[in-house]
Amino acid sequence: MKKIEAIIKPFKLEDVKDALVEAGIEGMTVSEVKGYGRQQGHSELYRGAEYVVEFIPKIKIEIVVSTDAYAETAIKIINESAKTGKIGDGKIFVSTIDHVVRIRTDETDADAL
């Protein structure tokens, strides 16, 4: 099992979600997060005063899939759907999940997904 975490621009969430559902990958956790990467934030002008926005609003998507094949599909879909070609498009992180338990039914691992 693999856990895929993707940090993307907020306006790309619907595109990513729709593409994942269309590919049969359902179930995700979405969080509003703030952070920065290489761009180190940016400056904005508000009522004539310039101020620095150090942490940029982003969306974090978390998905757990049962096989490496689903993981590769999800990574490809997220990459294609979230890409704008501009700085700050985000990152995708993949890690291994050792064990899953569905609390309601006590199902484990792939059955719990």
N, C-alpha and C positions, 0 to 999 in steps of 0.2 A: 504494500500500500504506500502511496505517496501523498504528501501534503504539498499543495501548490499555494504560495502566497504571492500575490501580485499587487504592486503599488502602481496606481494609474491616475490619470487626470480625471477629476470628477465628471466632466461632461461625456466621458467615454464609457461610463458604467453601463448604460442601457445597451449600447452596441455590443459590449463584451458579454453581458448577461444573455441577450437574445441569441448571439452566436453559440454560446455554450449550450443553451437549452435546445437549440436546433440540432446540435450534434449529439444530443442525448445525455449530456452531462448536467445533472440536476443537483441541487442542494449546494448552497454556498453561504458563507458568512461574510457580511459586508460591514466595514467600519469606516467612519470618517476619521482621518488621521492628519497630522501635520508633520512636515519634515522638510529636509533639503538634501540635495546631493551636490554634484559639481557646481550647480548654478549658484550656490551659497545665498539663496534668497534674492530679493530684488527691491528696488526703490519705487515708491509710488508717490503721486502728488495728490494731496487732499486739502481742499480749501486754501490753496496757495502755499501749503507747507509740505516739504518733502520728508518722508519717513521711510525707514527700511523695514520690509517684511522679511524676517529671518526664516520663519517656518511657513511653508507654502501648503495650502489645503490639498489633500490627496484622498484617494479612496483605496482602502486595503481590502482585497478579496481573498478569502481563504476557501480552498476546495480540497477535499480528500477523495482520492480515487482508488479503486481496488487493484488496478494493473498498471504496468509501465506503459502499455499501449494507450490507455485512457490518459495517462499523464502527458505523454508526447502530444496527443491530440489537443488536450486542454492548453498546453504551453503554446502550440502553434496558433490556436484560435485566439488566445489572449494577445499574443504578440501581434497578430494581424489586425485584430479589432481595436486595440488600444493605441496603435502607432499613428502619430501625426507627422513624424519626421522632424520634430522640433525638440529643443532641449526640454527636459523634464517629463518625457513620456513615461518614465517609470522603470521598474525592475520586476523580474519574476524570480522567486526563490523556490527551490524544490528540496524537500527533505523526506526522509523515510519515516513511516509510522510503524511502530512495532506492534501496537495492540489497540483495539477499539472495542468499547462496550456500549451497547444501546441500553440506557438506563431502564426504559419502560419494559423491555422484553428479555433482558439479559443476553440478547444475541451478541456474538463477538465477531471481531475482525470483519471480513468482507460481507458477512450477513448483516452486520450492524450498519453498514453504509446504506 
